[in-house]
Amino acid sequence: MKIKSQKTSKFYGYKKVTAVLRNNYNIKINKKKVRRLMKNLNLLDPNRKRTLKRVSRVCESRTIIKSNQLWQMDIKYAFIAGTKRTAYITSIIDVFDRELVSTSIDLSATGEVAKKVLIKGLYSRGIKDNPNGLVIRTDNGSQFISGIFEKSCLDEKVIHERIPVKSPNYNAFIESYHRYLQDECLTGSIYWSLDDIRNNINDFVYRYNNERIHSSIGYVTPHEYYLKNLMCV
């Protein structure tokens, strides 16, 4: 109950709660027992639906074995009630370690904004002048096919690839992040200004990278997984 009451872990399912009990509290417990206890305490989210695991992803034409090999970039929208304007949330996620390497919340979604977010990500990972074959994958939004963004990719020696039209599964990792962002941050929130939504999303991004554990990377945080694998290189 303490785990589910905390801001970062209140959306955890029984598998992640099991990992926290084992790692943080040194409790030897089976995940089935945790699920049974959580069900008895009404701690299971009734709105969560089981999703069928895909047999394969059409977009996986390369094997990802390290960080800074493939990034996915996309934009999500949110409404600012106080100004009756739309906020555009531009984000980049690293496919290998699941860390958000760059994000920006603006009142427009242009090639200039996309360029800014890309360069910010290169600086945050320390590869501004040496991307070493980095691929960034986007959809076919106007900001991503703009001359400004295309030129920035060429200038920074980053390989830009676009997914086929109406094929969001090619950008599955950033789409998954946006689902978490919607469910755990945006839903139920009312924003009165751009600074208001920026503060809330920046707080979520920090917790997503540094506090929120992920089952796909061994129940650790993305930043922890990134640093762990960085030391192995």
Residue, then its C-alpha position, 0 to 999 in steps of 0.5 A: m500500500k505504501i508503494k502504491s501511494q507514492k507518486t512515481s509508483k502508484f501506477y505500477g502493476y503487480k509485477k513492478v510492485t513485486a520487483v520493488l518489494r524484492n529490491n527495496y525491501n529485501i522481501k522474498i515473495n512470488k509475483k502471484k502472491v503479490r497479485r492476490l494480495m493487491k487484488n484483495l486490497n483493491l490495488l489492481d488497476p481495473n482500467r488496465k487491459r492486457t495487450l497481446k504481445r506482437v509476434s514481430r515488429v515490421c520496423e525491426s530491420r536492425t538489431i539494437i545492442k547499445s544506447n545511442q544507436l536508434w532514437q525515436m522522436d514524436i509529438k504529443y498535444a495537450f490543451i492549456a485551459g487558461t490560454k485556450r491554446t495547444a501545447y506541443i510536447t516534442s520528445i526523443i526516446d532511446v530504444f535501447d535503454r528507454e530513457l527520454v534523452s530530450t523533450s520540449i514543450d512549446l506553442s508550436a511544432t515546427g522544424e526549428v523546434a524539432k531541430k532544437v530538441l535533436i541538438k538538446g538530445l545530442y548534448s545530453r548524451g555527450i555525442k554532439d560532435n560524434p553521433n557515431g551512426l545514430v539513427i533518429r526515426t520519426d513519422n511524416g509530420s511537417q516538422f520532420i520533413s521540413g528542410i530545417f530539420e533535414k538539414s540539421c540531421l545532415d549537419e549533425k551527421v545523424i541518419h534520419e529515417r521516416i516510418p511509412v504512413k499510418s504505421p505507428n508500430y514502427n515508432a512503438f517505443i515513443e508511442s508507448y511513452h506517450r501512453y504513460l505520459q497521458d495516463e500518469c501525467l496529463t489525464g485529469s490535469i488542468y493547465w493554466s499556462l505554458d509554464d504550468i504544463r512545462n513544470n508538470i511534464n518536466d517533473f514527470v520526465y525526471r521521475y520517468n527516467n530516474e524513479r520509474i522502473h521498467s519491466s523490459i529492462g530488468y525492473v530498473t530505471p532507464h537512467e540506471y540502465y543507461l549508466k550500467n551499460l555505458m560502463c560495459v562499453 
